[in-house]
Amino acid sequence: MATIQTDALIVGAGPVGLFQVFELGLREIAAHVVDALPLPGGQCVELYGDKPIYDIPALPACTGHELTERLLAQIRPFSPQFHFEQVVSQVARRDDGRFDVRTRAGLQFDCGALVLAAGVGAFVPRTLKVAGLEAFEGRQLFHHAERVPAAALAGKRVLVSGATDQALAFATRLCRQVAEGAADAPARVSLIHRRDVFDAADETVGDFRGACAQGALHFIAGQPTGLETGGDTLTALTVLDASGATVREPVDTVVVLQGLSPKLGPLADWGLALERRQVAVDLARFQTSVPGIFAVGDVVAYPGKQRLILSGFHEATMAAAGVAGHLSPGDDGPLEYTTSSPRIHKLLGVS
Ligand SMILES: Cc1cc2nc3c(=O)[nH]c(=O)nc-3n(C[C@H](O)[C@H](O)[C@H](O)COP(=O)(O)OP(=O)(O)OC[C@H]3O[C@@H](n4cnc5c(N)ncnc54)[C@H](O)[C@@H]3O)c2cc1C
């Protein structure tokens, strides 16, 4: 695979990584952005996408999704290149001061500076612990609701696993499609969780229980323990139910929505000075102990650090000046106002 060359590589497409694109863009530094998730927004989208945030300056209220959409609109003039579902696993500083960066799936970057906006770590979906199930990933097994292709749902027996808002809402939505007789509706919808207790909003649980009461949704209290196949096709899961009996659940598609677990994992091995599993930075440039690697947002540690989005936005502004100075030593650039700089207006396409 060809190596991707870039001025700056941002690890993390959470709110702070997205705003980092903007601050670098103002300094005419192009950025590629890598995230383990299939979509931008980080914690804002994955953990509280539909809940309002009240402390973004000048936005009295906006949901995690809205904030992400606004950030994406703001950085559009800089055409950042995104690489989703890629976990950055290796970072090596070369003798010429540039960095070789690799992802687990094999992408390779050659970048002048690296900005870690990695939050609490790469969000990796929690999986079902059933031996051999991983072989069906992307065909019959999915871990992101928005990544399930229509062909894996239409006319299929779909089993959703999880007790999260996302799991219940997804299963209920599929049942609605069945009730409406939609062409792409599944043949049968089941949801499995080890017990009849859910970690979701009351309204979502209410809708879910309503669908179960109507017989549209089949709830299984239990845990999958094994699988059955026919050729290279998954045909059923065996389940240890709450009464201790082993039952067979025929399936065509399994959608596991058990939440995400953040894994700082690889980042801890890149030779950066850490403080209690967060990255130590200097407060003038937000540079780490490795020259050319900067860090912003929830991933950093310094005295008084507040894990808030607005703190991350400030840090991204400082780090952009640091990256500029690193790429062109001695040239941090003068402070320019976006209201009045013709150069910035041209970049933003508003002149
Ligand atoms: C329930 C909840 C409510 C909150 N409410 C508020 C609020 O009201 N106001 C507020 O200001 N803050 C709030 N926060 C905190 C806020 O969400 C965080 O401060 C913010 O998301 C940090 O942004 P970030 O971009 O630094 O990191 P994140 O949002 O965590 O994004 C980091 C991204 O980096 C990716 N990543 C990490 N490592 C790798 C790797 N090795 N390879 C590839 N990708 C990687 C992750 O997958 C993730 O998408 C809340 C947090 C929670 C959990």
The ligand as an ORCA input file, in Angstrom:
! r2SCAN-3c Opt
* xyz 0 1
  C     -21.505     11.343     29.173
  C     -20.547     12.475     28.890
  C     -21.032     13.771     28.856
  C     -20.142     14.830     28.601
  N     -20.645     16.108     28.591
  C     -19.802     17.154     28.332
  C     -20.277     18.497     28.330
  O     -21.462     18.758     28.595
  N     -19.389     19.488     28.031
  C     -18.063     19.251     27.763
  O     -17.312     20.187     27.482
  N     -17.584     17.974     27.776
  C     -18.412     16.925     28.061
  N     -17.926     15.652     28.099
  C     -16.477     15.463     27.857
  C     -16.186     15.552     26.355
  O     -16.974     14.604     25.639
  C     -14.712     15.297     26.117
  O     -13.977     16.282     26.821
  C     -14.403     15.393     24.627
  O     -15.097     14.404     23.898
  C     -12.908     15.223     24.391
  O     -12.692     15.317     23.022
  P     -11.413     14.654     22.334
  O     -11.531     14.996     20.891
  O     -10.204     15.044     23.106
  O     -11.566     13.088     22.578
  P     -12.707     12.026     22.171
  O     -14.033     12.665     22.028
  O     -12.553     10.936     23.168
  O     -12.229     11.507     20.741
  C     -11.027     10.811     20.627
  C     -11.074      9.941     19.375
  O      -9.774      9.400     19.165
  C      -9.900      8.086     18.660
  N      -8.650      7.354     18.939
  C      -8.003      7.235     20.118
  N      -6.878      6.521     19.982
  C      -6.817      6.169     18.677
  C      -5.887      5.403     17.913
  N      -4.788      4.866     18.448
  N      -6.155      5.228     16.594
  C      -7.267      5.768     16.026
  N      -8.172      6.494     16.713
  C      -7.951      6.695     18.014
  C     -11.117      7.529     19.411
  O     -11.707      6.443     18.709
  C     -12.031      8.764     19.503
  O     -12.968      8.814     18.442
  C     -18.779     14.586     28.364
  C     -18.295     13.271     28.384
  C     -19.168     12.227     28.651
  C     -18.634     10.822     28.680
*
